[in-house]
């Protein structure tokens, strides 16, 4: 696949023309405003990831890779010892912003490995190599999303109803995205799907982002509250469920936006195929099972205050606000990756492909 400069610049994350800043589309402002943020310091990059201005596991990884290059360029005049110590400190800091999405640590560690493996070349050359590596990471994600979309498209037919949860389109990745990539690719090829997008409480990524992307692409989309999924499945309106993933364990358990496991349970009950779609960078073979995935817990105000003029619960009421849940591999029909479709037994077949 030929990756163009326009492909990278058209996404939700890209490098500035002079290579000194990371530019992101602030996803917290969508769908009503398109606001771009310019990030140049470790604190700005950390905050953008933490508050979900940039979100979606692949997009976070791309942002982190560009961020590591920008921070390395800012340290180029330091002596070698200070440069490497500072770069590793920056990497640890960025990784701490979102612990569940494996792409974040994967991208940072990949950038640090390039730096560490080329110490003898000198700091300026290392910075140049880091610039090449972050662009390579972005290019690879575009290629992976295209292949995932092709494989996913093979699992559905013209006229199918598809339910998705959270957001795993171009905003969260690059090019087509993962979980809604097959729908966008199918639209380009003249296929017609009807998509049900869960609003995805409490941050409403499905309402604000998924329905936005699908509508803009001309895909027939209906927004539903999360607790309406059972009814549309029971009515026979859903032939497949496509969701993204932030980390896939070695046994096939996977973490995704909170509420995903509930969708999987419903799909199992109604006999509907349930797929997770993600790039190989999301698969963590060092993580034995879902029980080993650390789940991020977020500010309770996201439940009580974020979308309301007045609080929707008393200030004294406690809130539990996990960002993700883990879907058991027994609920999963298949894992769709850029390397192919993986079917059960997942522990065996994941090891064969990625072990």
C-alpha positions as CSV (number, residue, x, y, z in Angstrom):
1,X,0.0,0.0,0.0
2,X,1.3,3.4,-0.9
3,X,1.1,5.7,2.1
4,X,0.9,9.4,1.2
5,X,1.7,12.5,3.3
6,X,-2.0,13.4,2.9
7,X,-3.0,10.1,4.5
8,X,-1.1,11.0,7.7
9,X,-2.0,14.7,7.7
10,X,-5.7,13.8,7.3
11,X,-5.9,11.8,10.5
12,X,-6.7,12.9,14.1
13,X,-3.0,12.8,15.0
14,X,-0.1,14.1,12.9
15,X,3.3,15.8,13.1
16,X,3.5,19.5,12.4
17,X,5.1,20.6,9.1
18,X,8.4,21.6,10.9
19,X,8.4,18.4,12.9
20,X,8.6,20.2,16.2
21,X,5.0,19.7,17.5
22,X,2.3,17.1,17.6
23,X,-1.0,18.2,16.2
24,X,-4.2,16.5,17.4
25,X,-7.9,16.9,16.7
26,X,-9.4,17.5,20.2
27,X,-11.9,14.7,20.5
28,X,-13.5,16.2,23.6
29,X,-14.8,19.0,21.4
30,X,-16.6,16.8,18.8
31,X,-19.1,16.7,17.2
32,X,-20.0,20.4,17.6
33,X,-16.5,21.9,17.1
34,X,-13.4,20.9,15.3
35,X,-10.5,22.2,17.4
36,X,-6.9,21.2,16.9
37,X,-4.3,21.3,19.7
38,X,-0.6,21.8,19.3
39,X,1.5,19.8,21.8
40,X,5.2,20.4,22.4
41,X,5.9,19.5,26.0
42,X,5.7,16.2,27.9
43,X,3.0,17.7,30.1
44,X,0.9,18.8,27.1
45,X,1.2,15.3,25.6
46,X,0.4,13.6,28.9
47,X,-2.6,15.8,29.5
48,X,-4.0,15.3,26.0
49,X,-3.9,11.5,26.5
50,X,-5.2,11.6,30.0
51,X,-8.2,13.8,29.3
52,X,-9.0,11.9,26.1
53,X,-8.3,14.8,23.8
54,X,-6.6,12.0,21.9
55,X,-8.1,8.6,22.4
56,X,-8.4,5.1,20.9
57,X,-5.5,2.7,21.5
58,X,-3.8,3.0,18.1
59,X,-4.2,6.8,18.0
60,X,-2.7,7.0,21.5
61,X,0.3,5.0,20.3
62,X,0.8,7.2,17.3
63,X,0.5,10.3,19.4
64,X,3.0,8.9,21.9
65,X,5.5,8.0,19.1
66,X,5.3,11.5,17.7
67,X,5.6,12.9,21.2
68,X,8.8,11.0,21.9
69,X,10.3,12.3,18.7
70,X,9.3,15.9,19.5
71,X,10.7,15.6,23.1
72,X,13.9,14.1,21.8
73,X,14.3,16.9,19.3
74,X,13.9,19.4,22.2
75,X,16.7,17.6,24.0
76,X,19.1,17.5,21.0
77,X,21.6,20.0,22.4
78,X,22.0,18.1,25.7
79,X,25.0,15.9,26.4
80,X,24.4,12.2,25.6
81,X,23.9,11.1,29.3
82,X,21.3,13.9,29.9
83,X,19.6,13.2,26.6
84,X,19.1,9.5,27.3
85,X,18.2,9.9,31.0
86,X,15.6,12.6,30.0
87,X,14.2,10.6,27.2
88,X,13.6,7.6,29.4
89,X,12.0,9.8,32.0
90,X,9.7,11.3,29.4
91,X,8.7,7.8,28.2
92,X,7.9,6.6,31.7
93,X,5.8,9.7,32.3
94,X,3.8,9.3,29.1
95,X,3.1,5.7,29.7
96,X,1.6,6.5,33.1
97,X,-1.1,8.6,31.5
98,X,-3.3,5.7,30.4
99,X,-2.3,2.3,31.8
100,X,-4.8,0.0,30.0
101,X,-4.1,0.7,26.4
102,X,-1.1,-1.4,25.4
103,X,-0.3,0.6,22.3
104,X,0.8,3.5,24.5
105,X,3.6,1.6,26.2
106,X,4.3,-0.4,23.0
107,X,5.0,2.8,21.0
108,X,7.0,4.5,23.7
109,X,9.2,1.4,24.3
110,X,9.7,1.0,20.5
111,X,10.9,4.6,20.2
112,X,13.2,4.1,23.3
113,X,14.6,0.9,21.7
114,X,15.6,2.8,18.6
115,X,17.4,5.4,20.7
116,X,19.2,2.8,22.9
117,X,20.3,0.7,19.9
118,X,21.9,3.6,18.2
119,X,23.8,5.3,21.0
120,X,27.1,5.1,19.2
121,X,25.7,7.1,16.3
122,X,25.4,10.3,18.4
123,X,22.4,12.3,19.5
124,X,21.6,14.2,16.3
125,X,21.5,10.9,14.3
126,X,19.4,9.3,17.0
127,X,16.9,12.1,16.8
128,X,16.8,11.7,13.0
129,X,16.2,8.0,13.4
130,X,13.4,8.6,15.9
131,X,11.7,10.9,13.3
132,X,11.8,8.1,10.8
133,X,10.5,5.6,13.4
134,X,7.4,7.6,14.5
135,X,6.4,8.1,10.8
136,X,6.9,4.3,10.3
137,X,4.6,3.6,13.2
138,X,1.9,5.8,11.7
139,X,2.3,4.3,8.3
140,X,2.1,0.8,9.7
141,X,-1.2,1.7,11.5
142,X,-2.7,2.9,8.2
143,X,-1.7,-0.3,6.5
144,X,-3.0,-2.4,9.5
145,X,-6.3,-0.6,9.5
146,X,-6.8,-1.2,5.8
147,X,-6.1,-5.0,6.2
148,X,-8.3,-5.2,9.3
149,X,-11.1,-3.6,7.4
150,X,-10.7,-6.1,4.5
151,X,-10.8,-9.1,6.9
152,X,-13.8,-7.6,8.8
153,X,-15.7,-7.0,5.6
154,X,-15.5,-10.7,4.8
155,X,-17.6,-11.5,7.9
156,X,-20.7,-9.5,6.9
157,X,-22.9,-9.2,3.8
158,X,-24.7,-6.4,2.0
159,X,-27.8,-5.3,4.1
160,X,-26.6,-6.6,7.4
161,X,-27.2,-4.8,10.7
162,X,-24.1,-4.2,12.8
163,X,-23.9,-3.1,16.4
164,X,-20.8,-1.3,17.7
165,X,-19.8,0.0,21.1
166,X,-17.5,3.0,21.8
167,X,-15.5,4.4,18.9
168,X,-12.9,2.6,16.8
169,X,-13.0,4.5,13.6
170,X,-10.4,6.9,12.0
171,X,-10.6,9.3,15.0
172,X,-9.3,6.5,17.2
173,X,-6.8,5.0,14.8
174,X,-5.9,6.1,11.3
175,X,-7.5,5.8,7.8
176,X,-10.5,3.4,8.1
177,X,-10.2,2.6,11.8
178,X,-10.7,-0.9,13.2
179,X,-14.2,-1.8,14.4
180,X,-16.0,0.5,12.0
181,X,-13.4,0.1,9.2
182,X,-15.4,-2.6,7.5
183,X,-18.4,-0.4,7.4
184,X,-16.5,2.5,5.8
185,X,-14.7,0.2,3.3
186,X,-18.0,-1.5,2.5
187,X,-19.6,1.9,1.8
188,X,-16.8,2.8,-0.6
189,X,-17.6,-0.5,-2.5
190,X,-21.3,0.2,-2.7
191,X,-22.4,-2.1,0.2
192,X,-25.2,-1.0,2.5
193,X,-25.1,-1.7,6.2
194,X,-27.4,-0.4,9.0
195,X,-25.2,0.4,12.0
196,X,-26.5,0.7,15.6
197,X,-24.1,2.8,17.6
198,X,-24.3,2.5,21.4
199,X,-24.0,6.0,22.9
200,X,-21.3,4.5,25.3
201,X,-21.7,6.0,28.7
202,X,-20.3,7.8,30.5
203,X,-18.1,9.7,28.0
204,X,-20.5,9.2,25.0
205,X,-17.8,8.2,22.4
206,X,-20.5,6.4,20.4
207,X,-22.8,9.4,20.4
208,X,-20.2,12.1,19.9
209,X,-17.7,10.2,17.6
210,X,-19.0,7.0,16.1
211,X,-22.3,8.4,14.9
212,X,-20.5,11.5,13.7
213,X,-17.9,9.5,11.6
214,X,-20.5,7.1,10.1
215,X,-23.0,9.9,9.3
216,X,-20.3,12.0,7.6
217,X,-19.3,8.9,5.5
218,X,-22.8,8.3,4.4
219,X,-23.4,5.1,6.4
220,X,-26.9,4.4,7.6
221,X,-26.5,4.8,11.4
222,X,-28.9,4.8,14.3
223,X,-27.8,6.0,17.7
224,X,-29.1,4.0,20.7
225,X,-28.6,4.2,24.5
226,X,-26.4,1.4,25.8
227,X,-29.4,-0.3,27.5
228,X,-31.3,-0.6,24.2
229,X,-28.9,-3.1,22.7
230,X,-30.8,-6.1,23.9
231,X,-34.0,-4.9,22.3
232,X,-32.5,-4.3,18.8
233,X,-30.8,-7.7,19.0
234,X,-34.1,-9.4,20.0
235,X,-35.9,-7.7,17.1
236,X,-33.5,-9.4,14.7
237,X,-32.0,-6.1,13.5
238,X,-28.4,-7.1,14.3
239,X,-26.4,-9.7,12.4
240,X,-23.0,-9.0,13.9
241,X,-21.3,-7.0,16.6
242,X,-18.0,-5.3,15.9
243,X,-16.0,-3.6,18.7
244,X,-12.5,-2.4,19.2
245,X,-10.0,-3.4,21.8
246,X,-7.3,-1.7,24.0
247,X,-5.5,-4.8,25.1
248,X,-5.9,-8.5,24.1
249,X,-4.5,-11.1,26.5
250,X,-2.7,-14.3,25.4
251,X,-5.9,-16.3,26.1
252,X,-8.2,-14.1,24.0
253,X,-9.7,-12.1,26.9
254,X,-9.7,-8.4,25.9
255,X,-10.2,-5.0,27.5
256,X,-12.4,-2.4,25.8
257,X,-14.5,0.5,26.7
258,X,-16.7,-0.1,29.7
259,X,-20.0,-1.9,28.6
260,X,-18.4,-4.1,26.0
261,X,-18.6,-7.2,28.1
262,X,-22.4,-6.6,28.5
263,X,-22.8,-6.4,24.7
264,X,-20.9,-9.7,24.4
265,X,-23.2,-11.4,26.9
266,X,-26.3,-10.2,25.0
267,X,-24.9,-11.3,21.7
268,X,-24.1,-14.7,23.1
269,X,-27.7,-15.0,24.3
270,X,-29.2,-14.0,21.0
271,X,-26.8,-16.1,18.9
272,X,-25.2,-13.1,17.2
273,X,-21.5,-13.3,16.2
274,X,-19.3,-11.0,18.3
275,X,-16.0,-9.8,17.0
276,X,-13.2,-7.6,18.3
277,X,-11.0,-5.9,15.7
278,X,-7.6,-4.5,16.4
279,X,-4.0,-4.2,15.2
280,X,-1.3,-6.7,16.3
281,X,0.2,-4.0,18.5
282,X,-2.9,-4.4,20.7
283,X,-2.1,-8.1,21.4
284,X,-0.1,-8.5,24.6
285,X,1.3,-12.0,24.7
286,X,3.0,-11.2,28.0
287,X,-0.4,-10.8,29.6
288,X,-1.8,-14.3,30.4
289,X,-5.5,-13.4,30.8
290,X,-7.9,-10.6,31.4
291,X,-7.4,-10.9,35.1
292,X,-3.9,-9.5,34.5
293,X,-5.1,-6.3,32.8
294,X,-5.0,-3.2,34.9
295,X,-8.3,-1.3,34.6
296,X,-8.1,2.5,34.8
297,X,-10.6,4.2,37.1
298,X,-11.6,7.7,36.2
299,X,-13.0,10.8,37.9
300,X,-16.5,10.3,39.3
301,X,-17.5,13.7,37.9
302,X,-17.6,12.1,34.4
303,X,-20.8,10.3,35.6
304,X,-22.4,13.1,37.7
305,X,-21.5,16.4,36.1
306,X,-19.7,16.2,32.7
307,X,-22.7,16.5,30.3
308,X,-25.2,18.4,32.6
309,X,-25.9,22.0,33.5
310,X,-26.5,20.8,37.1
311,X,-25.2,17.6,38.8
312,X,-27.4,14.5,38.2
313,X,-26.6,13.1,41.6
314,X,-26.0,14.4,45.1
315,X,-22.4,15.4,45.7
316,X,-22.3,12.9,48.6
317,X,-23.2,10.0,46.4
318,X,-20.3,7.7,45.6
319,X,-19.5,6.7,42.0
320,X,-17.6,3.8,40.6
321,X,-16.2,4.8,37.2
322,X,-13.9,2.2,35.5
323,X,-12.9,3.2,32.0
324,X,-12.8,-0.4,30.7
325,X,-14.1,-3.9,31.3
326,X,-12.7,-7.2,30.2
327,X,-14.7,-9.5,27.9
328,X,-14.1,-13.2,28.5
329,X,-12.7,-15.1,25.4
330,X,-15.6,-17.6,25.7
331,X,-18.0,-14.8,24.5
332,X,-15.9,-14.0,21.5
333,X,-16.5,-15.4,18.0
334,X,-13.2,-14.3,16.5
335,X,-10.4,-11.7,16.8
336,X,-9.9,-9.7,13.5
337,X,-6.3,-8.5,13.1
338,X,-4.2,-7.2,10.3
339,X,-2.6,-10.7,10.1
340,X,-5.9,-12.5,9.7
341,X,-8.9,-13.7,11.6
342,X,-8.2,-15.7,14.7
343,X,-10.8,-18.3,15.9
344,X,-10.9,-20.4,19.1
345,X,-9.1,-21.9,20.8
346,X,-7.5,-18.4,21.2
347,X,-4.7,-19.4,23.6
348,X,-3.5,-21.9,21.0
349,X,-4.0,-19.8,17.8
350,X,-2.8,-16.5,19.2
351,X,0.4,-18.3,20.2
352,X,0.8,-19.8,16.8
353,X,0.5,-16.4,15.1
354,X,2.2,-14.1,17.6
355,X,4.0,-16.3,20.2
